[in-house]
């Protein structure tokens, strides 16, 4: 631990003492700098400048300023990422744009491991356009389906939210390109966890949220990446006033802005943007290759510790570290109850239907010692039947 290059980051986060937080893959903890940034916006900018803050504090430029910060994390060129709205909006924008530029007619292909919300959004667009619904296949059938010749768009989430399985983004994108297929990648569980390079891999569109590994805060705005050569070809499906070339002329006719700004819709969420900016400042200091290796080591240790206990916890995350993101998932009976008991014992993971205990690891605030202690506490809970307490059977709204 003395040589842990990430120890210097631990003190940057607001995590209660003696709590082991293994749910940063769902909601990252509060960066202390974000709390200060929010206070500055509310007291000094909004509080003292009032509406002058839009000009004097650079509020209006936040979507592109932060977009360029995220671009460095996903391997994108500058000025092709914008930040704002929710991930569902960004999925909608990306897919609607992909339909516009797709070189051939065909179905939209995805796999059954994709995040359900992405499928809901996609099918709502397709229904409006009288197009067939998304074709959902098993993950191991994707390559075969791509080669069938009737696919126009490949829409995938790189990391399976349940298991942590990592799609080979380079291989699948290259295969899609050979078939004339446009690619849309959801990087919600990838950014801040994996080494990414959307430019090198020639990805067409990418989206993601910023409240998971990036620690932007609950409800933090999402991002949209558009391959630079596509931007001039696309007329945004949702035309918002801040995507107008001259928004403060208040024209009744929409004239799209040049560049990535045309994909802006509404007013930037200034306070949330300030929190995200502070969080992203941390990531500028992180070597993602070293980070990725550290996460692999911690998750591998956690798997070994859990499996040494001999309980009925079945590993459903890939055993191969290169195929596994920064999370570990186990299938077990009474998974919900066991997780609630574990949370009561100061180890926070989460539960996913129907029987999955899920643990996320972020080396910025998690380490090997915590992985061992978390396994020991789970051992105690199961061995002593702590999870059988009736209070753990009542389902909460958020699991």
Protein Blocks (a to p, Z undefined) as FASTA:
>chain_A
ZZmmklmmmmmpccdehiacfklmmoccddfklmmmmmmmmmmmmmmnmmmlmmmnommm
mmmmmmmmmmmmnopaehiaccedjfklmmmmmmmmmmmmombgcdddddfkbcfklmmm
mmmmmmmnopacdddddfklmmmmmmnopafbdcddfbafknopacdfklmmmmmmmnop
acdddfklmgopaccdfklnopabdcddfklmnonoghiacdddddfklmmmpccfbacf
klpfblmnopabdcddehjklmpcbdcdfklmmmmmmmmmmmmmpcfklmmmmmmmmmmm
mmmmmmmnopacdcfbdfblklpccbdcdddehklmmmmmmmmnopacddddfbbccddd
dfklgcfklmmmmmmmmmmmmmnommmpmklmpccfbZZ
